[in-house]
């Protein structure tokens, strides 16, 4: 399962999101939006953004119940 975490330096919500993803067995690829003008324009007010298997699943806080449900239904 692929997991991308769009983040930025100094973002405490991003740190929480990474910890929660790891608790559920995911190893997110972290992408700093401030290193790419297009990503910054797209996600500036939304980080963290979580993409799982190519689909955007969360913006801002991750709902742990929804994450569990998503992972359960993936098999």
C-alpha positions in Angstrom: 0.0 0.0 0.0 1.5 3.4 -1.0 1.0 6.3 1.3 2.1 9.9 0.7 2.0 12.6 3.4 2.1 16.1 2.1 3.6 18.2 4.9 5.7 21.2 5.8 8.4 22.0 8.4 7.1 23.0 11.8 3.5 21.6 11.3 2.4 19.9 14.5 -0.7 18.4 12.7 1.6 16.9 10.2 3.7 15.3 13.0 0.5 13.9 14.5 -0.6 12.5 11.1 2.7 10.8 10.5 2.6 9.2 14.0 -1.0 8.0 13.5 -0.2 6.5 10.1 2.8 4.7 11.5 0.7 3.3 14.4 -1.5 1.7 11.7 1.4 0.1 9.9 1.8 2.6 7.1 5.1 4.1 6.2 4.3 7.4 4.6 6.5 9.0 2.0 6.8 12.6 3.2 6.6 15.4 0.7 7.4 18.9 1.8 4.9 21.2 -0.1 7.1 24.2 0.4 9.8 22.7 -1.9 7.4 22.7 -4.8 5.5 25.8 -5.9 2.6 23.8 -7.5 2.1 21.7 -4.4 2.3 24.8 -2.1 -0.4 26.4 -4.2 -2.6 23.3 -4.1 -2.2 22.3 -0.4 -1.0 25.5 1.4 -4.0 25.8 3.7 -4.7 22.0 3.9 -1.7 20.2 5.3 -1.3 17.5 6.3 -2.8 15.8 3.2 -2.8 12.0 3.1 -2.9 10.1 -0.2 -3.3 6.3 0.0 -3.0 4.2 -3.1 -3.2 7.3 -5.3 -6.4 8.6 -3.7 -6.6 11.7 -1.5 -8.1 10.4 1.8 -7.5 13.1 4.4 -6.9 16.9 4.7 -6.0 18.4 8.0 -6.6 16.0 10.9 -6.9 12.3 10.3 -10.0 10.7 11.8 -8.7 7.5 13.4 -12.0 5.7 13.0 -12.1 6.5 9.2 -8.5 5.4 8.8 -9.2 2.1 10.6 -12.3 1.5 8.4 -10.3 2.3 5.2 -7.5 -0.1 6.1 -9.9 -2.8 7.2 -11.8 -2.7 3.9 -8.6 -2.8 1.9 -8.1 -6.4 3.2 
